[in-house]
Amino acid sequence: MSISRIFNHSTFANSTLMGLAALIGGFSIAFFTLDNQGAVYITQDSIATGPDSVMGLATLVVTLFSLLCSFICFMGDYVNYRGWSPVPRASMLRQGLIIAARYGLTVFVVMISFGVLWQRFFEALQVSALFGAGFIAILSGMAGFYIALSLKGEYRNYVYRSITPRPAQLHALASCKPIYR
């Protein structure tokens, strides 16, 4: 049985693979950043401490992976339609960057809010570096999964909004099925 038959490239399978990629990437970045420290605080007095605390590093890593995942998923839909689009490529690239910025900013705000609430209710909790890396990996995997799942149909919605409604173009786009390799 081939891998393409196991993962039939449904939306859920693509989201799971994107979440796993973000989980592995988040763990590797966090592990090598926190490796030289014995014990790490989850939050300190300020969320803006950077990579000195788990939530400071998680904010950076999860925001980075949300930017990458949203841009890759949006452009992946463009490639799945064999590059056929009634809008120019420069417009698609600009829209992909706008969507990446929108999802990146949303995840950044959620991570800052989560860190502030953690500091408010649990205060400064010290954990091992390996646990901190696992915590960051879980957060980045959940963000990658959510973003890949929520971007379903974003390409088609963008094309519908950006073209002049001509029945022939809309019919051609509606009948065009994505080609998964």
N, C-alpha and C positions, 0 to 999 in steps of 0.2 A: 504494500500500500504506500503510495507516494505521499509526500508531505502536502502537496497541493490538494489531495483528496481529504486529508485530515483537517487542514485549515482551508475551508472553501472560500476564503476571502470575504466572508460576510462582514458586516460592520462591527459586530461583537468580536470576531477573531482579529480584525485589524486593530481594534481598540485594545484588545488584550496584548497583542504583540507590541504596540506602542507603549503601553504601560509597563511591560516587562523590560523594554529597552530603557525607559526612563528609570526604572527601579535599579537595573544593573549599573547604569551610568551614574545615578545618584549615589549608590553605595560606593562605587569606586572613587568618585571625587571626594566624598565625605571621609572615606577610610584613609586615603592618602593625605588629606588635609589634617585630620585629627589624630593621625598615627603617632606623632611624637608626644602627645599629651597623655598623661595617665588618666586623669579624671577631668570631665568637662561639665560646666554648668549648662543646663538646658536653656535658661534665660538668666541674664544678669540684670542689673538695675535698668539698663536701657536696651531696647531691641536693636538699636543702631550700633551694636558692638562689633559687627562684622563676623569674621570666622572664628572669633574667640569663644562663642557659645554655639550650642546646637541650633537654636532657632535663628540666630544670625546667619549661620552658614546655610541652614535650610531655606531661608528666604532667598539667598543668592542662587542656590542650586535649583530649587523648584521653579523660580522665575525663569532661569535659563532654559530649563527643559520645557517649560510651557511655551516659551517663544519658539523653540525648535520644533516641538510637536505640532503646534498649530500651523506653522508655515509648511512643514513637510506634509501634513494631512491635506491642507488646502491645495497645494501644488500636486499632490498625489492624485486627487480627483481630476485635475486638469490633464495629467498624463494618462489616466484610465480612460478618458474619452478620446484617446489617440491624438491629443493635441488639437482636435477640432474645436473651434470656439468662434462664435460670431464677434467676439471682442478682441482687440489687439493684445499681443503678449505683454507689452509694457503695462497695459491696464491690469492684466491678470497679476503681474508681479507686484504692482503697487497695491492692489487689493489684498494679495497674500501678506504683504508687510503690514498693512493696516489691521488685518485680522490677527496677525501675530502680536502686534502691539496691544490690541484690545484684550486678548486673552492673557498676555503677559502682565498687563497692568491689573487685571482682575485678580489673577493669582497672587501678585505682589501684595495687593491690599488685603486679601484673605489671609495670607501668611503673617503679615504685620498684625492684623487683628487677633489671630490665633496666638501669636507670641505675647501680645499685651494681655490677653485674657489668661494665658498660662501664668504669666508673672503676677497677675492680680490674685488668682485663686491658689496657686501652688507655690508661689515665690521661687526662690533659687534652689533648685534641686540638682545635685551633682550625680552624674552617671559616668559609666566607663565610656571610653572612646568608641569601642565596638558597638555598644548599645546606641550611642549617638549616631553612628553611621547607619545602623539599621533603621533607626527612627527617621532619618533623612531619606533613606531609600524608600521606605513605605510612603512617606509624603509625596516624593517625586513620582513614584509609580501610580499613586492614586490620581495625581494631577494629570499625568500623561494619559491614563485611561479615560478620565472624564473629558479631557479636551478632544481626544480622538473620537470619542462617542458623540460629543455634542457638535462636532463639525460636519456631521452627516448632512449632505444636501446643501452645504453652504456655497459650493461652486455653482450648482444649478440655480439657486436663488439669486446669486450675483449676476449670472447671465440673464435671467429673466428680468431683473431690474435694469440692466444696462443697455439692452437692445431695444430698438423701436419695435413695438409689437406688430410684427408681420406674421400672418398665419403660417406661411411656409417655413419660416425660421423656427417658430415655436413648435410646429409639428415635427420638424426634423430633430430638434433638441429633445423633445419628449420621446421620440421613437428611438433615439440613440441610447443604447445600453452601454454601461461601462465595460471595458474589456480588461479582465484581470489576467495577468500572466502567471 
